[in-house]
Amino acid sequence: MHDDKQMMLLRIYTDENAHIGDKRLVDELVRMARTEGLAGATALRGRLGFGGRKGAVHQHHSLGVGDNMPMVVEIVDTEPAVRRFAQTLGDLHHIGLVTLERVEVLHGSLPIAEHPE
């Protein structure tokens, strides 16, 4: 049994032009998280960002030509569940930084499924 207030937050950094075939990567990541039964996932669009010392700056351009905004997918669940999900990301392209941190749920409830440990 786990403490419902102590969870893990998995963050996956990418950009809005990243695709898996004809589907947007962020859409697929959220769909995959839901299919796996994870407690929650949200795709966030950033205003400006870059990754790596020589990484391109992702930003809005005048008239929207060439836009490629930074995106972050946040997934919350138990540690075993998010670690298991993170292991499935190795075969996907266009994923930047992936981070994992402990979080405390202060408000609301998450639909935690019983995951095999």
Summary of the structure (lengths in Angstrom):
residues: 117
radius of gyration: 15.4
end to end distance: 9.6
largest distance: 52.3
contacts: 308
relative contact order: 0.33
helix: 23%
strand: 33%
